Amino acid sequence: MPMVTPLMINRPDSRAVATANAPAWLGVFGRFFWLLALPVVVACIYLSFVHSLVLIGERAEVSASGSNGWLDTAEQLDIVGIPDIYEAKGSFLHRQGVLLSDEARSEMLMQSAAYWDRAAEIRPDWPYYPLSALSAEIAYNAPAERIQMRLDQLMHIAPNERGLYRNLFRYAFIAWEKLRTDQQRWIIRQVQLPGGDTFNRAIKAARSVNRMPLLCATLPWSVAKDICY
């Protein structure tokens, strides 16, 4: 007996039906969805390019004359406020300034401090920027008021940031006579903080700038007797 083959009813694919019934705007949106990612791609390319300029500029040779074209270009291209640019420029000008003398030295180091301040405006809670500015100001023998203002800034931002202390102690010992009495007392209190390597850092900093007699004279004898003799 011949077999009867059942009739096959062609039913439309549900996906095709859904596509056919989709609003027209959804198709247009899907076609141009990639445009939404375009600003992100452009931003990534921009940031990568600017940071590449900064990295090259940081490795550029420093001389008493001449500018750093890589960092200058990065600064000109900055439209969002990238602190790394001003950090690198401040460091470059500092290294260049110490090669100079007299007014040219002071002017270059003041520019260095200004760039560190610009970086701090963008990233105000990062204490290493004002610390570097303090280094530049000490290098050009800034007035006492300027040194005191800078130390006040550091005391406010990072009263217990021990990572700063090695350089902070060194700068404070160099400019000791320019500090206010309350600032000198604050430094000595930080030297005596328990735990960590703070005390040893203070000793190393004092020795590096020939200020051990100062440290011995200001520390309590119970603390100083083991290192001062």
C-alpha positions in Angstrom: 0.0 0.0 0.0 1.5 3.3 -1.0 2.5 5.6 1.9 0.8 8.9 2.1 3.2 11.8 2.6 1.7 14.5 4.8 1.6 17.9 3.4 4.4 20.3 4.7 3.0 23.6 5.7 5.6 26.4 5.1 5.6 28.5 8.2 7.4 31.7 8.3 10.6 31.9 10.4 9.9 33.7 13.6 13.1 35.6 13.4 12.2 36.8 9.9 8.8 37.8 11.2 10.3 39.7 14.1 12.7 41.5 11.7 9.9 42.4 9.3 7.8 43.8 12.1 10.6 45.8 13.8 10.3 49.5 13.7 12.3 51.2 10.9 14.2 53.3 13.3 15.6 50.2 15.0 17.2 49.1 11.8 18.8 52.5 11.3 20.0 52.5 14.9 21.6 49.1 14.5 23.3 50.2 11.3 24.9 53.2 12.9 25.4 51.9 16.5 29.2 51.9 15.9 29.1 55.7 15.8 28.4 55.7 19.5 31.8 54.1 20.2 33.6 56.6 17.9 34.2 59.3 20.6 35.6 56.6 23.0 38.0 55.4 20.3 39.1 59.0 19.4 39.6 59.8 23.1 41.8 56.7 23.6 43.9 57.5 20.5 44.3 61.1 21.7 45.3 60.1 25.3 47.7 57.5 24.0 49.3 60.0 21.6 49.7 62.7 24.2 51.2 60.3 26.8 53.6 59.0 24.2 54.8 62.6 23.7 55.2 62.9 27.5 57.2 59.7 27.7 59.6 60.7 24.9 59.9 64.2 26.4 60.8 62.8 29.8 63.7 61.0 28.2 65.0 63.9 26.2 68.4 65.2 26.9 68.6 68.3 29.2 70.9 71.2 28.4 71.3 74.7 29.8 69.6 76.1 26.7 66.9 74.8 24.4 63.3 73.7 25.0 61.6 70.3 25.0 59.6 70.1 21.9 57.9 66.9 22.9 56.5 68.3 26.1 55.7 71.6 24.5 53.6 69.8 21.9 51.9 67.7 24.6 51.0 70.9 26.5 49.6 72.6 23.4 47.4 69.5 22.7 46.1 69.3 26.3 42.4 70.0 26.2 41.3 67.9 29.2 43.9 68.7 31.9 46.5 65.9 32.0 48.7 66.3 35.1 51.4 64.1 33.7 52.3 66.8 31.2 52.9 69.5 33.8 54.7 67.1 36.1 57.1 66.2 33.3 57.5 69.8 32.3 58.2 70.8 35.9 60.8 68.1 36.2 62.5 69.1 33.0 62.7 72.8 33.9 64.1 71.9 37.3 66.9 69.8 35.8 67.5 72.6 33.3 67.4 75.3 35.9 70.1 73.8 38.1 72.5 74.0 35.1 72.1 77.8 35.0 73.2 80.5 37.4 72.0 83.8 38.8 68.7 85.2 37.5 68.3 82.7 34.7 68.5 79.9 37.3 65.9 81.5 39.6 63.6 82.2 36.7 63.7 78.7 35.3 63.2 77.1 38.8 60.2 79.4 39.4 58.7 78.2 36.2 59.3 74.7 37.3 57.4 75.3 40.6 54.6 76.9 38.5 54.2 73.8 36.4 54.1 71.6 39.5 51.4 74.0 40.8 49.5 73.5 37.6 49.6 69.7 38.0 48.4 70.2 41.6 45.4 72.2 40.4 44.3 69.2 38.3 45.1 66.6 41.0 44.9 68.6 44.2 45.2 65.7 46.7 48.5 64.4 45.4 51.2 65.7 47.8 54.2 64.8 45.6 53.4 67.8 43.4 53.9 70.5 46.1 56.8 68.5 47.4 58.5 68.8 44.1 57.6 72.5 43.9 59.2 72.9 47.3 62.4 71.3 45.9 62.5 73.9 43.1 61.9 76.8 45.5 64.7 75.7 47.8 67.0 75.3 44.8 66.5 79.0 43.9 66.6 80.1 47.5 63.0 81.3 47.7 61.9 83.8 50.4 60.9 82.4 53.8 57.2 83.2 53.2 57.2 81.0 50.1 58.8 78.1 51.9 56.5 78.4 54.8 53.4 78.5 52.5 54.6 75.4 50.7 55.2 73.5 53.9 51.7 74.6 55.2 50.3 73.1 52.0 52.0 69.8 52.6 51.0 69.7 56.2 47.4 70.2 55.2 47.3 67.7 52.3 49.4 64.9 53.8 50.0 65.2 57.5 50.9 61.5 57.9 52.1 60.5 54.4 55.4 58.8 55.3 56.3 58.2 51.7 57.1 62.0 51.6 59.3 62.0 54.6 62.8 61.2 53.2 62.7 64.2 50.8 60.6 66.3 53.1 63.0 66.0 56.0 65.9 66.8 53.7 64.2 70.0 52.3 63.2 71.0 55.8 66.7 70.7 57.2 68.1 72.7 54.3 65.6 75.5 54.8 65.4 75.2 58.6 66.0 78.8 59.4 63.2 79.9 57.1 60.6 77.7 58.8 58.3 79.0 61.5 58.7 77.7 65.0 55.5 75.7 64.8 56.7 74.1 61.5 60.0 73.2 63.0 58.2 71.5 65.9 56.0 69.6 63.5 59.0 68.3 61.6 60.6 67.1 64.8 57.3 65.4 65.8 57.2 63.6 62.5 60.8 62.4 63.0 59.8 60.7 66.2 56.7 58.9 64.9 56.7 55.3 66.0 56.8 52.4 63.6 58.1 52.2 60.1 61.5 53.5 59.0 60.7 57.2 59.7 63.4 57.9 62.2 66.2 56.3 60.1 65.0 58.3 57.1 65.3 61.5 59.1 68.9 60.5 60.1 69.8 59.8 56.5 68.3 63.1 55.4 70.1 65.1 58.0 73.4 63.4 57.2 73.0 64.0 53.5 72.9 67.8 54.0 75.3 68.0 57.0 72.5 68.8 59.5 73.1 66.1 62.1 74.1 68.8 64.7 70.7 70.5 64.1 68.8 67.2 64.5 70.7 66.3 67.7 70.0 69.8 69.2 66.3 69.6 68.5 65.5 66.0 69.5 64.8 65.1 73.1 67.9 63.7 74.7 66.1 60.4 75.4 65.9 60.0 71.6 69.1 61.7 70.5 71.5 60.0 72.9 71.7 56.9 70.8 72.7 58.7 67.6 74.4 61.9 68.9 77.8 61.6 70.6 
